[in-house]
Amino acid sequence: MKVINSISEKHRLLSLPEPLHPLISMVHIANIRVLDDSVWKHFSLDFYCISLKRNVIGKMRYGQQYYDHTKGLMTFVAPSG
């Protein structure tokens, strides 16, 4: 499992420029270019992450279930530690 330790590291993995602030970042999904798909299959974050997404196509697996978020979703992720 890949552990992403910082916002800067997440930006690098998503082919984004360095964040303007080391503790907070806002990313527009259209700017993301994933170069290594395998990282995102099993990963954890070592920082808090709040995501707001609209027009999500498909279902997302969380735990043992799949969830349909076609009308949008807001996720809150705590550090893995």
Backbone torsions as a table, in degrees:
resi	resn	phi	psi	omega
1	MET	NA	134.3	178.2
2	LYS	-85.3	127.3	174.7
3	VAL	-101.8	122.1	178.1
4	ILE	-96.2	114.9	-169.4
5	ASN	-89.6	-16.0	-175.7
6	SER	-153.5	164.1	176.0
7	ILE	-64.8	-38.0	177.9
8	SER	-60.6	-41.7	178.4
9	GLU	-64.9	-41.1	177.6
10	LYS	-62.4	-41.1	177.2
11	HIS	-59.8	-44.1	179.0
12	ARG	-61.5	-42.9	-179.7
13	LEU	-66.2	-24.9	179.5
14	LEU	-99.0	10.0	-179.6
15	SER	57.2	40.5	178.4
16	LEU	-105.8	157.2	175.1
17	PRO	-66.1	161.1	177.9
18	GLU	-54.6	137.8	179.5
19	PRO	-64.7	152.2	179.4
20	LEU	-70.6	-25.8	-179.9
21	HIS	-133.7	139.5	-176.6
22	PRO	-71.7	-15.5	-174.7
23	LEU	-110.1	-8.1	-178.5
24	ILE	-148.1	145.3	-178.6
25	SER	-155.0	145.1	172.9
26	MET	-122.6	129.8	-175.2
27	VAL	-124.8	133.8	173.4
28	HIS	-92.7	125.2	-173.2
29	ILE	-56.2	-29.9	-179.2
30	ALA	-65.8	-19.4	-178.8
31	ASN	-88.6	-4.4	-175.6
32	ILE	-83.4	134.6	172.0
33	ARG	-129.4	110.1	-179.4
34	VAL	-87.3	118.5	-179.2
35	LEU	-93.4	-31.1	-178.7
36	ASP	-124.1	96.3	-178.1
37	ASP	-61.9	-30.4	-173.6
38	SER	-63.6	-28.2	-179.9
39	VAL	-60.1	-36.9	-171.7
40	TRP	-87.0	-1.6	177.9
41	LYS	-73.9	-42.6	178.0
42	HIS	-140.9	105.0	-179.7
43	PHE	-145.4	162.0	172.1
44	SER	-139.0	155.7	-179.2
45	LEU	-106.6	143.2	176.5
46	ASP	-102.6	29.8	177.9
47	PHE	-156.5	163.6	178.7
48	TYR	-75.0	145.9	179.9
49	CYS	-141.5	127.7	175.2
50	ILE	-116.8	126.8	-178.2
51	SER	-125.5	137.1	174.0
52	LEU	-121.5	119.9	-176.5
53	LYS	-130.1	138.2	175.5
54	ARG	-118.2	157.9	177.4
55	ASN	54.0	47.3	178.3
56	VAL	-77.7	126.4	180.0
57	ILE	-100.1	128.5	178.5
58	GLY	96.8	-172.9	-177.9
59	LYS	-115.3	155.1	-179.1
60	MET	-116.8	135.7	178.6
61	ARG	-90.1	131.9	175.6
62	TYR	-137.6	116.7	-175.3
63	GLY	67.5	-127.0	-178.1
64	GLN	-98.8	2.1	-174.5
65	GLN	-122.3	161.1	173.1
66	TYR	-106.9	142.1	-179.4
67	TYR	-123.0	137.3	179.5
68	ASP	-95.0	123.0	-176.9
69	HIS	-124.7	38.8	-174.7
70	THR	-64.4	-23.0	179.1
71	LYS	-92.6	-1.0	179.1
72	GLY	123.1	164.7	178.4
73	LEU	-156.9	151.2	175.7
74	MET	-128.1	124.4	-178.3
75	THR	-119.0	147.7	176.9
76	PHE	-126.5	121.4	-177.1
77	VAL	-121.6	129.2	178.0
78	ALA	-97.1	158.8	177.2
79	PRO	-56.6	152.2	-175.9
80	SER	-74.4	-18.2	-175.0
81	GLY	-77.9	NA	NA
